[in-house]
Every structure is written in C-alpha cells, then in structure tokens.
Amino acid sequence: MAETPVHFTTRDQVILEGLFSEGSSGRGAVIAHPHPLYGGDMRNIVVETLQNAYARNNHATLRFNFRGVGKSCGTYDDGEGEQTDIAGAMEFLRQKGMTAIDLAGYSFGCWVIAQTPEKHDAAAIVLVSPPAALLAFDPAAPLPNLKLVITGERDEFAPPNLLKNLMPQWNPDAEFQIIPGADHFYFGYTEKLFEIIQKYISPKSIPDQSS
C-alpha cells in the first residue's frame, strides 16, 4: 500500500515528518532510522526494507525522520529527544486505531528503541544491526518484548559474536539471525533481509481458521 507524507507533534512540541501507510491487520509498526550524524534518514534502504515487509503483511507503518533530520524540526539530541520522537510516533499510530504496535529499528534506531521507556508498550521489537560495538546497550537491558535480532556476518558495528553474548541479557527467547556475507549496510542483501523479516511477521497476519 502506498505511503502518505504526514506530520505529527511530539509531547515536547517538536514537529516531525514521516511516511504513513494504512494497513488492514489492526497492527502497526514504527520504524526508526540509522544515525542522523552519518546521513541516516527514513529513506534508508534498510528502513525501506523493514517498511516493505510490514506493509506486505497489511500492517500500518510509520517511518519518520528523527528531530533535525530532513524536514523534521528540532536538532539532534544524542538519543534523548529521539526517545520522545519514538513515543510520538507510537501515539500517532494509536490515533489511527492501532492497538498493537511493533517497534522496528536499524542501527542507531535500535539503540533509541532500546533506551526509550516506551519499549515496554510495544507488542514486539525487531532490531536490525543494533550497533553494540559503537553504542552502549547495557543500561537498556533487558528488552522483554524483543522478538527478533538480525545482523550481517561481516557487520563491524553489530558483530555477531558480541550480539550473541548480549542476547541472553536482552531476551533469551528472542530469535537471532545472521546473514552470511552481509556487512552493516546490507548492500546486495536486502532481499535476504526482507525474507527474514517477512517470515517473522507473516504468521501474525494469518487469520485463525479454527473457528
């Protein structure tokens, strides 16, 4: 389903821009982009892959630019204000009627999700390449709603061995997937990334046929 440009206001009165797609599953997903200081924004290819996977399964989606990025107001806030941005995005989807909202992030977006208190309100959390070699995740543990973590075999910012050691601390029941050959940017591997996310999401969208 096509995405529509939208704007929403955070509780600290920062106006953010986003792209919203309506779904029919009753579920929604907020998708958070990589680091603003390194060119990260909502049109990043991995962010698009996450959005496509959720939308393909009829989930409403909201990808947005953190404060100070693109046409979003405000300035970069070292992850603090960005947590409020996540809360504002979740509230936007609630106002659209979503009662179950996933948080899905890539790189810096994973770190912001892990830090924000709103993570406990998420139906599920999906993290793609959480950059544990670059940013400290320890204070954010545990992540009880974490369901899926994906990284590349050659990801230097989210190295598989480091993440494997953190998984029991975050959520020992979460699924951990490593994409052979992929690095942090997933060039040439977005189809495989899509496949893994799609496989995770799909069962939630299949109606119960037992009744």
C-alpha positions as MATLAB code, in Angstrom:
seq = 'MAETPVHFTTRDQVILEGLFSEGSSGRGAVIAHPHPLYGGDMRNIVVETLQNAYARNNHATLRFNFRGVGKSCGTYDDGEGEQTDIAGAMEFLRQKGMTAIDLAGYSFGCWVIAQTPEKHDAAAIVLVSPPAALLAFDPAAPLPNLKLVITGERDEFAPPNLLKNLMPQWNPDAEFQIIPGADHFYFGYTEKLFEIIQKYISPKSIPDQSS';
ca = [
       0.000    0.000    0.000;
       1.201    3.492   -0.873;
       2.719    5.727    1.772;
       1.377    9.195    2.502;
       3.501   12.097    3.774;
       2.417   13.081    7.289;
       3.484   15.311   10.157;
       2.994   14.712   13.868;
       3.933   16.571   17.038;
       5.842   15.096   19.978;
       4.960   15.796   23.602;
       7.755   18.377   23.728;
       6.176   20.132   20.739;
       8.635   19.103   18.029;
       7.022   18.616   14.619;
       8.315   15.568   12.757;
       7.797   14.397    9.191;
       7.013   10.825    8.280;
       5.605    8.433    5.705;
       2.448    6.574    6.755;
       0.848    3.537    5.178;
      -2.546    2.245    6.260;
      -2.942   -1.473    6.842;
      -5.817   -3.865    7.443;
      -4.368   -6.217   10.067;
      -5.088   -3.970   13.054;
      -1.386   -3.911   13.827;
       1.133   -1.157   13.233;
       4.887   -0.676   13.140;
       7.040    2.342   13.955;
      10.312    2.144   12.026;
      13.381    4.058   13.267;
      16.294    5.041   11.017;
      20.110    4.992   11.430;
      22.343    7.693   12.873;
      21.415   11.266   11.838;
      25.017   12.483   12.083;
      26.101    9.908    9.492;
      23.415   10.579    6.926;
      20.714    8.322    8.354;
      17.107    9.103    7.486;
      13.740    7.450    6.887;
      14.542    6.735    3.232;
      17.479    4.482    4.082;
      17.368    1.208    2.143;
      17.171   -0.963    5.276;
      14.386    1.204    6.693;
      12.551    0.782    3.381;
      13.046   -2.974    3.582;
      11.514   -3.069    7.071;
       8.595   -0.950    5.889;
       8.014   -3.149    2.849;
       7.963   -6.304    4.932;
       5.414   -4.944    7.397;
       3.258   -3.380    4.671;
       3.298   -6.599    2.647;
       1.587   -8.223    5.624;
      -1.068   -5.498    5.838;
       0.364   -3.751    8.888;
       0.091    0.008    9.136;
       3.569    1.536    9.058;
       5.110    4.827   10.093;
       8.702    5.576    9.190;
       9.789    9.053   10.152;
      12.738   11.398   10.407;
      14.122   11.999   13.873;
      14.307   15.613   15.037;
      16.741   17.664   12.996;
      16.625   15.309   10.007;
      15.086   16.269    6.662;
      12.027   18.436    7.236;
      11.626   17.391   10.875;
      12.020   20.292   13.286;
      14.397   20.417   16.237;
      18.020   19.338   16.440;
      19.913   16.110   17.077;
      19.728   15.276   20.807;
      22.165   12.389   21.320;
      19.354    9.869   21.707;
      17.433   11.695   24.429;
      14.950   13.715   22.399;
      14.868   10.909   19.866;
      13.250    8.701   22.510;
      10.432   11.245   22.688;
      10.200   11.035   18.905;
       9.563    7.286   19.183;
       6.806    7.932   21.729;
       5.225   10.495   19.414;
       5.284    8.061   16.503;
       3.586    5.397   18.597;
       0.914    7.877   19.660;
       0.322    8.780   16.001;
      -0.413    5.128   15.206;
      -2.662    4.802   18.246;
      -4.671    7.754   16.986;
      -5.008    5.867   13.707;
      -6.635    2.992   15.606;
      -3.676    0.659   16.083;
      -3.943   -1.319   19.324;
      -0.792   -3.406   18.776;
       2.346   -1.591   17.663;
       5.761   -3.069   16.889;
       8.965   -1.068   17.207;
      11.456   -1.849   14.450;
      14.824   -0.154   14.178;
      18.015   -0.205   12.189;
      21.405    0.699   13.703;
      21.039    3.949   15.726;
      17.272    3.417   15.589;
      17.770    0.170   17.527;
      19.686    2.000   20.234;
      16.997    4.650   20.632;
      14.299    1.961   20.849;
      16.314    0.074   23.461;
      16.683    3.204   25.580;
      13.136    4.520   25.452;
      10.645    3.651   28.237;
       8.014    3.198   25.502;
       9.687   -0.055   24.515;
       7.573   -1.731   27.200;
       4.412   -0.661   25.368;
       5.468   -2.339   22.134;
       3.747   -5.535   21.023;
       7.122   -6.679   19.698;
      10.580   -5.281   18.993;
      12.642   -6.043   15.883;
      16.277   -4.879   15.755;
      18.406   -4.873   12.605;
      22.118   -4.455   13.313;
      21.968   -2.951   16.811;
      25.382   -1.209   16.927;
      26.593   -2.618   20.229;
      30.248   -2.130   19.244;
      29.622    1.603   18.841;
      26.934    2.489   21.418;
      26.416    1.111   24.922;
      23.307   -1.046   25.196;
      23.943   -2.388   28.710;
      21.885    0.277   30.538;
      18.906   -0.563   28.323;
      18.749   -4.285   29.179;
      16.590   -6.256   29.396;
      14.270   -5.986   26.399;
      11.340   -8.222   27.359;
       9.385   -7.513   24.152;
      12.330   -8.250   21.873;
      11.367  -10.891   19.308;
      13.929  -10.743   16.506;
      17.520   -9.534   16.032;
      19.253   -9.601   12.648;
      22.840   -8.762   11.770;
      25.311   -9.388    8.996;
      28.168  -11.862    9.229;
      30.612   -9.045    8.415;
      28.949   -6.276   10.426;
      31.680   -4.436   12.336;
      29.247   -2.243   14.281;
      26.936   -5.114   15.232;
      29.307   -8.095   15.246;
      27.522  -11.442   15.584;
      29.681  -12.685   18.472;
      29.014   -9.566   20.536;
      25.294   -9.679   19.881;
      25.185  -13.386   20.647;
      26.605  -12.613   24.087;
      24.056   -9.842   24.636;
      21.002  -11.830   23.557;
      20.554  -13.656   26.914;
      20.690  -10.269   28.643;
      18.190   -8.687   26.259;
      15.770  -11.608   25.893;
      16.923  -15.219   25.757;
      13.750  -16.211   23.902;
      14.269  -13.790   21.002;
      15.251  -15.144   17.591;
      18.751  -14.276   16.335;
      19.523  -14.372   12.603;
      22.894  -13.818   10.903;
      23.010  -13.074    7.163;
      26.144  -14.654    5.646;
      28.347  -12.198    3.762;
      26.408   -9.071    4.745;
      28.010   -6.061    6.406;
      26.323   -3.229    8.330;
      24.852   -1.631    5.201;
      23.278   -4.734    3.594;
      24.154   -3.717    0.032;
      23.235   -6.728   -2.095;
      21.499   -8.431    0.825;
      18.226   -6.553    1.240;
      16.251   -9.384   -0.380;
      17.536  -11.819    2.237;
      16.810   -9.269    4.957;
      13.269   -8.851    3.628;
      12.802  -12.618    3.558;
      13.762  -12.999    7.234;
      11.555  -10.141    8.416;
       8.669  -11.305    6.242;
       8.897  -14.817    7.666;
       8.773  -13.414   11.201;
       5.801  -11.138   10.547;
       3.645  -13.372    8.352;
       2.182  -15.729   10.976;
       0.692  -12.736   12.827;
      -1.261  -11.774    9.741;
      -2.828  -15.169    9.032;
      -6.422  -15.295   10.297;
      -7.345  -18.056   12.703;
      -9.100  -20.747   10.677;
     -10.008  -22.946   13.627;
     -13.317  -21.232   14.386;
];
